[in-house]
Amino acid sequence: MAKAIVLKTSVEDRAVGMDFCGTCGSNLFATTELGIVSVAAGGLDDPKQFNPSKKVFNGHLLIHREAANDFWALPGGRVEFFETSEETINREILEELGHKCKVVRHLWHVENFFELESRRFHELANYFLVSLTTQPVIESEHDFKGIEISVNLVFRWVPLQKLNNYNLKPEFLINQVNDLPNSIQTLIIDDINA
């Protein structure tokens, strides 16, 4: 159980997920995401270590995207009502990749304002360092499909030093994932009013 991954979780009120801004009339979608920031696929002691005997690549981040999208994000998903963040992470990783995991610690709470497909979003996201209980197969920068059939997701393990070559959202992850905080950090990202 020495594999580490960072995950993101979020919550969305699906019943009233859309509202209209009283000022500009824009659609506003409020979501809360629980995300997996897969930081290292191997031991927690030295995240940049490579063990050729086990074909374990540490120092990689697990990212994914919908096949039709031009940007990458972290695996994870929406919290269901009355579900804890830890339960969400476990459920999402099992549904998407078929692996069980354990939350190591909470890294970031992010309030993220962005626009996607002409819709404005206000996302509340929590990012976690997670340990997989089974060793995944890791091929650096090689696309693979998850096991969830309801969504066409493409996954990829990316070396931390190559993250700046990817359109990863939210962008703060490109630099912050290389220097994980020792305690929970709260971030506000406003790409709408930037």
C-alpha positions as CSV (number, residue, x, y, z in Angstrom):
1,M,0.0,0.0,0.0
2,A,2.9,2.4,-0.7
3,K,1.4,4.0,-3.8
4,A,0.4,7.6,-3.7
5,I,-2.2,9.5,-5.7
6,V,-3.8,12.8,-5.3
7,L,-7.5,13.0,-5.8
8,K,-10.1,15.7,-6.2
9,T,-13.7,15.5,-5.0
10,S,-16.6,17.9,-5.6
11,V,-20.3,18.3,-4.8
12,E,-22.9,19.4,-7.3
13,D,-26.5,20.1,-6.4
14,R,-27.9,18.4,-9.5
15,A,-31.5,19.5,-8.8
16,V,-30.6,23.2,-8.7
17,G,-27.3,23.1,-10.4
18,M,-28.2,25.9,-12.8
19,D,-29.2,29.4,-11.9
20,F,-29.0,32.8,-13.7
21,C,-26.9,35.8,-12.7
22,G,-29.2,38.7,-11.8
23,T,-26.6,41.2,-13.2
24,C,-25.5,39.7,-16.5
25,G,-28.1,36.9,-17.1
26,S,-25.3,34.3,-17.5
27,N,-25.9,30.7,-16.7
28,L,-24.2,29.9,-13.4
29,F,-23.4,26.3,-12.5
30,A,-22.2,25.5,-9.0
31,T,-20.3,22.3,-8.5
32,T,-18.1,20.8,-5.8
33,E,-15.5,18.4,-7.1
34,L,-13.5,15.8,-5.2
35,G,-10.4,15.3,-7.2
36,I,-7.6,12.9,-7.3
37,V,-4.3,14.4,-7.8
38,S,-2.2,11.4,-8.6
39,V,1.2,12.6,-7.6
40,A,3.2,9.4,-7.2
41,A,2.4,5.9,-8.1
42,G,5.0,4.4,-5.8
43,G,6.4,5.0,-2.3
44,L,5.5,8.0,-0.3
45,D,9.1,8.4,1.0
46,D,10.7,9.4,-2.2
47,P,8.1,10.5,-4.9
48,K,10.7,10.9,-7.6
49,Q,12.1,7.3,-7.2
50,F,12.0,4.8,-10.1
51,N,12.0,1.1,-9.3
52,P,12.7,-0.8,-12.5
53,S,12.3,-4.2,-10.9
54,K,8.7,-3.4,-10.2
55,K,8.1,-1.1,-13.2
56,V,6.9,1.5,-10.8
57,F,7.2,5.0,-12.0
58,N,7.1,7.5,-9.2
59,G,7.0,11.2,-9.9
60,H,4.0,10.9,-12.2
61,L,0.6,12.5,-12.1
62,L,-2.5,10.6,-13.2
63,I,-4.6,12.9,-15.4
64,H,-7.7,12.3,-17.5
65,R,-10.0,13.9,-20.0
66,E,-13.2,13.3,-21.8
67,A,-12.2,12.0,-25.3
68,A,-13.8,15.1,-27.0
69,N,-12.1,17.7,-24.7
70,D,-8.9,19.6,-25.4
71,F,-7.9,19.9,-21.7
72,W,-6.9,17.5,-19.0
73,A,-8.1,17.3,-15.4
74,L,-7.6,15.2,-12.3
75,P,-9.6,12.0,-11.8
76,G,-12.3,12.2,-9.2
77,G,-15.9,13.2,-9.3
78,R,-18.9,14.7,-7.6
79,V,-19.9,13.9,-4.0
80,E,-23.3,12.3,-3.7
81,F,-25.6,13.6,-1.0
82,F,-24.7,12.2,2.5
83,E,-21.4,10.8,1.2
84,T,-18.2,11.9,2.8
85,S,-15.2,13.0,0.7
86,E,-13.3,9.9,1.5
87,E,-16.2,7.7,0.5
88,T,-16.5,9.7,-2.8
89,I,-12.8,9.2,-3.5
90,N,-13.0,5.4,-2.9
91,R,-16.2,5.1,-5.0
92,E,-14.9,7.2,-7.9
93,I,-11.5,5.4,-8.2
94,L,-13.2,2.0,-8.0
95,E,-15.8,3.1,-10.7
96,E,-13.2,4.7,-13.0
97,L,-10.2,2.5,-12.6
98,G,-11.1,-0.6,-10.6
99,H,-8.7,0.2,-7.7
100,K,-9.3,0.6,-4.0
101,C,-7.6,3.4,-2.3
102,K,-7.0,5.2,1.1
103,V,-7.0,8.9,1.7
104,V,-3.6,10.0,3.1
105,R,-4.4,13.7,3.7
106,H,-6.3,16.7,2.5
107,L,-4.1,19.0,0.4
108,W,-6.2,21.9,-1.0
109,H,-9.6,23.4,-0.8
110,V,-10.2,25.4,-4.0
111,E,-12.9,27.9,-5.0
112,N,-12.6,28.0,-8.7
113,F,-14.5,30.4,-11.1
114,F,-14.2,29.5,-14.8
115,E,-16.1,29.4,-18.1
116,L,-16.6,26.3,-20.2
117,E,-18.7,25.9,-23.3
118,S,-20.2,29.4,-22.8
119,R,-21.3,28.5,-19.2
120,R,-19.9,30.1,-16.1
121,F,-19.0,27.7,-13.2
122,H,-18.3,28.2,-9.5
123,E,-16.7,25.0,-8.4
124,L,-15.8,24.1,-4.8
125,A,-13.1,21.4,-5.0
126,N,-11.1,19.4,-2.5
127,Y,-7.8,17.7,-3.4
128,F,-6.4,14.8,-1.5
129,L,-3.2,12.7,-1.4
130,V,-4.4,9.1,-1.8
131,S,-2.7,5.8,-1.6
132,L,-3.8,2.9,-3.9
133,T,-4.1,-0.4,-2.2
134,T,-3.1,-2.2,-5.4
135,Q,-0.2,-1.4,-7.8
136,P,-1.5,0.1,-11.1
137,V,0.2,-0.6,-14.4
138,I,2.0,2.7,-15.2
139,E,3.2,3.5,-18.7
140,S,4.6,7.0,-18.9
141,E,2.6,9.2,-21.2
142,H,0.6,6.3,-22.6
143,D,-3.2,6.7,-23.0
144,F,-5.5,4.1,-21.5
145,K,-9.2,3.8,-20.9
146,G,-10.9,3.5,-17.5
147,I,-13.4,0.8,-16.8
148,E,-16.5,3.1,-16.4
149,I,-18.6,2.6,-19.5
150,S,-21.0,5.5,-19.1
151,V,-18.3,8.1,-19.8
152,N,-15.6,8.1,-22.5
153,L,-12.6,9.0,-20.4
154,V,-8.9,8.8,-21.4
155,F,-6.3,8.5,-18.6
156,R,-2.6,9.1,-18.8
157,W,0.4,9.0,-16.3
158,V,2.5,12.1,-16.9
159,P,6.0,12.8,-15.4
160,L,5.8,15.8,-13.0
161,Q,8.5,17.6,-15.0
162,K,6.4,17.5,-18.2
163,L,3.1,18.8,-16.7
164,N,3.8,22.3,-18.3
165,N,3.3,20.6,-21.7
166,Y,-0.3,19.8,-20.9
167,N,-3.4,21.9,-20.8
168,L,-4.2,20.9,-17.2
169,K,-7.1,22.5,-15.4
170,P,-7.1,24.1,-12.9
171,E,-3.6,25.4,-13.9
172,F,-2.3,25.9,-10.4
173,L,-1.8,22.1,-10.3
174,I,1.0,22.3,-12.8
175,N,3.4,23.9,-10.3
176,Q,1.8,23.0,-6.9
177,V,1.8,19.3,-7.4
178,N,5.6,19.4,-7.4
179,D,5.5,20.9,-3.9
180,L,2.7,19.5,-1.9
181,P,1.6,21.5,1.2
182,N,2.1,20.1,4.7
183,S,-1.3,21.4,5.8
184,I,-4.5,22.2,4.0
185,Q,-4.3,25.3,1.7
186,T,-7.3,27.3,0.6
187,L,-7.1,28.8,-2.9
188,I,-9.4,31.1,-4.9
189,I,-8.9,30.9,-8.7
190,D,-11.0,33.4,-10.7
191,D,-10.4,32.9,-14.5
192,I,-13.7,34.7,-15.2
193,N,-12.6,38.1,-13.8
194,A,-8.9,37.7,-14.4
